[in-house]
Amino acid sequence: MFDFPFKSIEEALYMNGHGIYVWSVVLVVTFCLIYAFAYYKIKLKKFKKKFNEPN
């Protein structure tokens, strides 16, 4: 049903010598997405707190 391009996990990680570039980009993008979501979640909490305070 499925034809996997890699025969082992080691081969999938190595990717014919390109694995270091591929996986480093995956890590950077994942870090950036997590950072962006966390940053805006904190920022939204601050805005909600600021606008919900009575004058």
C-alpha positions in Angstrom: 0.0 0.0 0.0 2.7 2.5 1.0 6.2 2.6 -0.4 8.5 4.2 2.1 11.5 6.0 0.7 13.7 5.0 3.7 14.6 1.5 4.8 15.5 2.5 8.4 15.2 5.3 10.9 18.9 6.0 10.6 18.6 6.4 6.9 15.6 8.7 7.4 17.6 10.9 9.8 20.7 10.9 7.6 18.8 11.6 4.3 21.8 11.0 2.1 23.9 13.6 3.8 21.2 16.3 3.8 19.7 15.4 7.2 21.6 17.9 9.2 20.2 20.8 7.0 16.6 19.4 6.9 16.4 18.7 10.7 18.0 22.0 11.7 15.4 23.8 9.6 12.7 21.8 11.2 14.0 22.7 14.7 14.3 26.4 13.9 10.8 26.6 12.4 9.3 24.6 15.4 11.1 26.9 17.8 9.9 30.0 16.0 6.3 28.8 16.0 6.3 27.9 19.7 7.9 31.3 20.5 5.4 33.2 18.4 2.4 31.4 20.0 3.7 31.9 23.5 4.6 35.6 22.9 1.2 36.4 21.6 -0.6 34.4 24.3 1.2 36.5 26.9 0.6 39.7 25.0 -3.2 38.9 24.8 -3.3 38.2 28.5 -1.8 41.6 29.2 -4.2 43.4 26.9 -7.2 41.6 28.5 -5.9 42.5 32.0 -5.4 46.1 30.9 -8.9 46.5 29.4 -10.8 44.6 32.1 -9.5 46.9 34.9 -12.0 49.4 36.2 -10.9 53.1 36.1 
